[in-house]
Amino acid sequence: MAVKRVRRKKTKTTKQKKNQETASPLLNGIIVGLTLVILVFLYSIIQKQQPVPRETDLAATSLDNIPSAVLSYQEKMKEEVNLRVEVLNGCGVSGLAARTKLLLTRKGVDVISTGNAPHHNYQRTQIYIHGDNFEKAEKIKEMMGITTDPLVDEYSSDVPCDMTIILGHDYTELSIF
């Protein structure tokens, strides 16, 4: 007796399995590729949104970077105003003397030094004149909007500036701010 071999017909399920096996690596490759594209895209967006570190304007400023017209204007302002002052913080607000120096320098005043006053209990901003520079004191008083009258400092004849400005707790009322 002869044994008949029965051949099974391929059913749809075996064909589907074979197609799934061949399609699976292709789909996986497409998914991985698209994932990489999305990650690169997100990375570029994040990099664009991060601020670029820059030097501060004050630190980056050098005479080479400033146009000569600006320098000549500042020199002209210094000649017109012709004031050499010292600015002291008499109210304890951090950085106030340095900020005032910047504002006064923009107006042509030569601020030779800044620092803290002997104490921080000055209620009103004071101008101490070194010598007999009453006209200059009136000029700075008007420029800053100081309401108190200048005081004569009789004890320091060898100070290298025309006057000392001590900023008090009324600094917010001054017109320079």
Residue, then its C-alpha position, 0 to 999 in steps of 0.5 A: m500500500a502506498v502512503k499518500r502524502v497530504r500536502r497542506k494548502k497554505t492558508k491565509t494565516t500562514k501567508q499573513k505570518k510570512n508577510q508580517e515577518t518580512a514587513s516587521p524589519l521594514l516598519n521598525g526601520i521606518i519608525v527608528g528613522l522617524t524617531l531620529v528625525i523628531l529627536v534632531f528636530l527637538y534638539s535644534i529647537i531647544q538649542k535655539q531657545q537657550p540664551v547665548p551667553r554674552e558679556t555685559d555691556l559694561a565689561a565688553t565696552s572698550l575704547d576700540n569698540i566705541p565709535s569716535a563720534v561717541l567718544s568725542y561727544q563724551e569728551k565734549m560733555k566732560e569739558e562742558v560739565n567739568l565736574r569730578v565727583e565721588v559718589l557714596n551710598g548712604c542708604g544701603v541699597s546694593g549697587l546704588a553708587a555704581r548705578t549712579k556713577l553710570l547715570l552721571t557719566r552719561k551726563g558728562v560728569d567724571v565720577i572718580s570713585t564710588g563706595n559706601a558712606p560711613h553709615h547708611n542712615y542718610q535720610r536726604t541726599q547730600i552734596y559736600i563741596h571740597g573747596d569753593n565750587f558753588e557753581k559746580a555744586e548747583k549744576i550737579k544739584e540741578m542735574m540730579g534733582i537734589t533738594t538739599d543745599p550743598l554743604v562745605d567740607e572744610y576738612s578735606s582740602d586735598v581731596p582729588c575731586d570737586m565734591t562728594i555726593i552721599l545718596g540718602h533714602d530719598y534717592t528714588e525722588l531724584s530726577i536722575f533715576 
